[in-house]
């Protein structure tokens, strides 16, 4: 048998590269490339250039070490800082994607620039302060006069205090004539609510809110026959009280208030109605108007209780204009002659209820027609 002579590669043919154990151990990639760090790639290149072979076990060990040395993913807080820094135009550590060395250098450069900027800003502030110090000296006479003018305007402002009441359309003499005519027509004015003592008057006035005097009288006739004192009302009880006043609007709330004020009168005032505005207004369901009526009717004090009728008449005539009942009350106290103060409340309420009505005033029956200054006063044939 003849031996086969091995074929020699032709000249110029490419040599088949020998298999690299390191590449086989890492799936075709060197341990340094798997780690992905520039340092590992540089070291592997140096070893290859020197012709040193790297064993698979040693390459695997190096790959594991490089992987463990790889930086951990940034925390949520670090991500947030990076986002804020990126939005502000100054990414942390320099330009994103730069190596650590460059980032540090950029950071140092940025600090140096910041210091330089701070120095410039300080110089600018100093210059501004210097200019501000010189400005007062250069201010013109016209600019100096402006603050003085403003100060003068502020000094002329009206001082804070009680608000001025609207001016009445009547003089004191005209108001005296007006009430004199009302007094001549009704010398002894009386309330139209039925009562037997200060307590029953107080209850009747409290029940008359948003109700007519006729409707209240219809309900209280039977009620006062069985409960005309605070103690009797407490003994009667809230449920039975509701049965007596159920024909009056808001009777549930009014029943609670009457029972509460009755208990307060028994426990605090010995069952008597106090002759004091503050004490009266402290009772449940008792406001300023109710207190004024009780003080005027039961105790004879010259108070003026402003209800719907008085509020309307005072504004319509221009006698005591005001936006609130309190304003009208103060205006009436200022214009009504002292000798008519006690009866003024009754004269005005009866005049508004029966003569100077809201929709169509009975001007033909008005005793103060010639003195009336209402804009809607109707002309009469005999006037």
Beta strands, then each sheet from edge to edge (+ up, - down):
end
